[in-house]
């Protein structure tokens, strides 16, 4: 589990995890609604959204939200009604906004950028610099992704943590300081 800074504690880890999950789910649904993904990637995205919707009631309850919002989302997914799914996720995201204040600095310091570079080199590059494009959910190039998606969604994906790796899949391995350094590094390179 990530080491939390004062900001994450202020928002509450459950609220933060919910808000980040909603941002990631919204991004995945946006990709599903588009036409640019391969069939295999669409299958991976759909499976991830299905899994995320399975844990959403618990996340909502833990964060003080209403789990009654989930059945309509599941119904929209079953019908592949991406527009409704996008709209309802946007409503939930407005109710449960992601606070990135503690992760972002207007002008990152050289030390912060060096930390981001070191983390990328040591922990991220192995998978993300040479992505397996044939995978259902490939580990895409993080520099490209940071430029292609909204900053909040990119940060949320970092907050949610590494998926698919048994050593880190149960929680994010990075502290808020490290997450902020990565966001700065990817945003400026």
Beta strands, then each sheet from edge to edge (+ up, - down):
end
